[in-house]
Amino acid sequence: MRETTSDRSSPDEQPGHVSGEVPSGEIASGEVASKEEAEVIVVGAGPAGSSAAFHLAKAGVDVLLLEKSHFPREKVCGDGLTPRAVYQLIRMGIDINSPGWMRSRGMRWVAGDHRVHIDWPDLGRYPDFGLSRSRHDFDDILARNAVAAGARLRSGVKVTHPVTDRAGRIIGVTGVAGVTGASAVAGEQEPAVYRAPIVIAADGASARLALAMGLERDKSRQIATAARRYYHSAERSQEEYLELWADLRFPGSDRYLPGYGWIFPMGDGRVNVGLGALPHRRYGKADLRAALAQWLARTPHAWGLRDENADGPVRSAALPLGFNRHPLYTRGLILVGDSGGMISPWNGEGIGQAMEAGEVAAESAALALALPQGPRRERALHHYPVEMNRRWGRYYRLGNAAADLVFSRSGFQPVLNRYVMGSPFLLKTLARLLANLTDKPSQDMIDHVLNTIVRLVPSPRTVRR
Ligand SMILES: Cc1cc2nc3c(=O)[nH]c(=O)nc-3n(C[C@H](O)[C@H](O)[C@H](O)COP(=O)(O)OP(=O)(O)OC[C@H]3O[C@@H](n4cnc5c(N)ncnc54)[C@H](O)[C@@H]3O)c2cc1C
């Protein structure tokens, strides 16, 4: 790993005044900024960024991970991990047997009077259990794991703009260091410039860096929203199943909500309870807080899902779904996780996707850096969207169609009808479709059915710019 140090620019070496470069960053002329260099800069240390940084560092790449917050910090999430996500943790050597990880055997689906348990499948490719862990701890663990592998983490650095060369290629970012945390006071904040030939945007749903590079989201794709709250619930906190409710309604109406509710056991005396929904095709967005209150009033009092047991307020955030931003690579910038709209349109899951994409991005960047600057390096970087499309292109295309045609009109309730809820085969098939859990090549009938269906979907074109 190449050694680099943080230093101060001399006045004649101002960021933005290096010959041949026209930075779009906004550090005023004459201002002295701190400056760091790396082979790859990763913006954002959520699951996407920390995973990318970990895999890059493991590949011997000098990587700088910039994060505006200080860990541990909250992130609005359901905290639920399916076996695919667990697999990514195992690949990074995270000790999932240490205290604090809550294992799940499968899912419990509740729809009307029906209640079914579906164990996670026993596949050769993925573990047969899921996990939950609060993002307060989870993101901290992943960031520390990246640092242990050799990544340089700079917390409290808010990236403000890309720095681009005359060709419009990103060659670094500007930021403000010391922006958050208890110790941050006016005067301690300083502008900074960070330089690298490759930048990974992992800054989450706001996708500010992608936007600053002109990568708008696809407006024809819907954005779901989700809200969650923690409750103290001795009764539910040690449950073995992730519970999902399909029969939620628009507040004050009998129309089904185009989404679902969850109760995820945290194992620490609390549960994470929330709901996520697409905007309804006809009726638009639901008031999620009111829908949550209406739903929880239906749950047994003994579960404790009442205001007096709440641990913190209801918080909500957007879910960018189904590859809603393209291209995933352009002009030195790679989009990973929510910044690339990678949440699954099938179930709203995005942590495992962010970690998996982070690994693929790291592979492409490490390979590119082994090649000379120019067309060969560029080809290696353009492989990233091709590989992401190969992995999820067809599956997401089908999921986007299902979201448009079914979920955004009537949610999951009609899918989980009496016939499906009474058929173990259909339930298992649906569960594995929603969580993208199949073996390839197919090992059983369900693999065969699902892999065939997805293969029949025309592959989306990889957008290149
Ligand atoms: C209510 C809710 C429930 C959800 N439940 C689940 C669930 O149960 N399971 C699941 O798999 N997914 C769930 N998701 C989706 C999941 O939270 C996201 O898909 C996942 O967090 C994406 O990871 P990421 O690393 O791409 O982005 P993020 O987790 O958003 O991380 C982005 C990071 O970038 C940092 N950052 C942002 N801007 C800057 C900047 N300018 N400079 C420096 N740093 C910056 C942020 O501080 C943050 O640390 C849920 C989402 C919501 C809203």
The ligand as an SDF file (V2000), in Angstrom:
LIG
                    3D

 53 58  0  0  0  0  0  0  0  0999 V2000
  -36.8660    3.3970    6.7140 C   0  0  0  0  0  0  0  0  0  0  0  0
  -35.9360    2.5430    5.9170 C   0  0  0  0  0  0  0  0  0  0  0  0
  -35.8460    1.1970    6.1980 C   0  0  0  0  0  0  0  0  0  0  0  0
  -34.9540    0.3900    5.4920 C   0  0  0  0  0  0  0  0  0  0  0  0
  -34.8400   -0.9170    5.8670 N   0  0  0  0  0  0  0  0  0  0  0  0
  -33.9310   -1.7060    5.2650 C   0  0  0  0  0  0  0  0  0  0  0  0
  -33.7140   -3.0220    5.7300 C   0  0  0  0  0  0  0  0  0  0  0  0
  -34.3250   -3.4870    6.7120 O   0  0  0  0  0  0  0  0  0  0  0  0
  -32.8060   -3.7970    5.0710 N   0  0  0  0  0  0  0  0  0  0  0  0
  -32.1130   -3.3210    4.0100 C   0  0  0  0  0  0  0  0  0  0  0  0
  -31.3060   -4.0800    3.4430 O   0  0  0  0  0  0  0  0  0  0  0  0
  -32.2740   -2.0550    3.5740 N   0  0  0  0  0  0  0  0  0  0  0  0
  -33.1440   -1.2250    4.1880 C   0  0  0  0  0  0  0  0  0  0  0  0
  -33.2780    0.0770    3.7870 N   0  0  0  0  0  0  0  0  0  0  0  0
  -32.4210    0.5760    2.6900 C   0  0  0  0  0  0  0  0  0  0  0  0
  -31.0080    0.8440    3.2190 C   0  0  0  0  0  0  0  0  0  0  0  0
  -31.0700    1.6720    4.3500 O   0  0  0  0  0  0  0  0  0  0  0  0
  -30.1520    1.5200    2.1510 C   0  0  0  0  0  0  0  0  0  0  0  0
  -30.3390    0.8880    0.9210 O   0  0  0  0  0  0  0  0  0  0  0  0
  -28.6640    1.4730    2.5210 C   0  0  0  0  0  0  0  0  0  0  0  0
  -28.4180    2.2370    3.6730 O   0  0  0  0  0  0  0  0  0  0  0  0
  -27.8080    2.0100    1.3630 C   0  0  0  0  0  0  0  0  0  0  0  0
  -26.4620    2.1010    1.7610 O   0  0  0  0  0  0  0  0  0  0  0  0
  -25.4830    3.2110    1.1400 P   0  0  0  0  0  0  0  0  0  0  0  0
  -24.1600    2.9540    1.7250 O   0  0  0  0  0  0  0  0  0  0  0  0
  -25.6520    3.2450   -0.3230 O   0  0  0  0  0  0  0  0  0  0  0  0
  -26.0730    4.6090    1.6530 O   0  0  0  0  0  0  0  0  0  0  0  0
  -26.2030    5.1560    3.1370 P   0  0  0  0  0  0  0  0  0  0  0  0
  -26.4190    4.0600    4.0830 O   0  0  0  0  0  0  0  0  0  0  0  0
  -27.2170    6.2410    3.0760 O   0  0  0  0  0  0  0  0  0  0  0  0
  -24.7730    5.7870    3.4390 O   0  0  0  0  0  0  0  0  0  0  0  0
  -24.3610    6.9820    2.8380 C   0  0  0  0  0  0  0  0  0  0  0  0
  -23.2520    7.5800    3.6880 C   0  0  0  0  0  0  0  0  0  0  0  0
  -22.7250    8.7230    3.0110 O   0  0  0  0  0  0  0  0  0  0  0  0
  -22.5590    9.7750    3.9380 C   0  0  0  0  0  0  0  0  0  0  0  0
  -22.6400   11.0270    3.1750 N   0  0  0  0  0  0  0  0  0  0  0  0
  -23.7080   11.5460    2.5500 C   0  0  0  0  0  0  0  0  0  0  0  0
  -23.3910   12.7070    1.9460 N   0  0  0  0  0  0  0  0  0  0  0  0
  -22.0730   12.9170    2.2000 C   0  0  0  0  0  0  0  0  0  0  0  0
  -21.1660   13.9460    1.8510 C   0  0  0  0  0  0  0  0  0  0  0  0
  -21.5600   15.0020    1.1250 N   0  0  0  0  0  0  0  0  0  0  0  0
  -19.8910   13.8590    2.2730 N   0  0  0  0  0  0  0  0  0  0  0  0
  -19.4660   12.7950    3.0060 C   0  0  0  0  0  0  0  0  0  0  0  0
  -20.3090   11.7850    3.3850 N   0  0  0  0  0  0  0  0  0  0  0  0
  -21.5830   11.8440    2.9780 C   0  0  0  0  0  0  0  0  0  0  0  0
  -23.7120    9.5870    4.9170 C   0  0  0  0  0  0  0  0  0  0  0  0
  -23.4470   10.2380    6.1500 O   0  0  0  0  0  0  0  0  0  0  0  0
  -23.7360    8.0680    5.0450 C   0  0  0  0  0  0  0  0  0  0  0  0
  -22.8740    7.6080    6.0480 O   0  0  0  0  0  0  0  0  0  0  0  0
  -34.1600    0.9210    4.4570 C   0  0  0  0  0  0  0  0  0  0  0  0
  -34.2530    2.2810    4.1560 C   0  0  0  0  0  0  0  0  0  0  0  0
  -35.1190    3.0850    4.8780 C   0  0  0  0  0  0  0  0  0  0  0  0
  -35.1970    4.5510    4.5620 C   0  0  0  0  0  0  0  0  0  0  0  0
  1  2  1  0
  2  3  1  0
  2 52  2  0
  3  4  2  0
  4  5  1  0
  4 50  1  0
  5  6  2  0
  6  7  1  0
  6 13  1  0
  7  8  2  0
  7  9  1  0
  9 10  1  0
 10 11  2  0
 10 12  1  0
 12 13  2  0
 13 14  1  0
 14 15  1  0
 14 50  1  0
 15 16  1  0
 16 17  1  0
 16 18  1  0
 18 19  1  0
 18 20  1  0
 20 21  1  0
 20 22  1  0
 22 23  1  0
 23 24  1  0
 24 25  2  0
 24 26  1  0
 24 27  1  0
 27 28  1  0
 28 29  2  0
 28 30  1  0
 28 31  1  0
 31 32  1  0
 32 33  1  0
 33 34  1  0
 33 48  1  0
 34 35  1  0
 35 36  1  0
 35 46  1  0
 36 37  1  0
 36 45  1  0
 37 38  2  0
 38 39  1  0
 39 40  1  0
 39 45  2  0
 40 41  1  0
 40 42  2  0
 42 43  1  0
 43 44  2  0
 44 45  1  0
 46 47  1  0
 46 48  1  0
 48 49  1  0
 50 51  2  0
 51 52  1  0
 52 53  1  0
M  END
$$$$
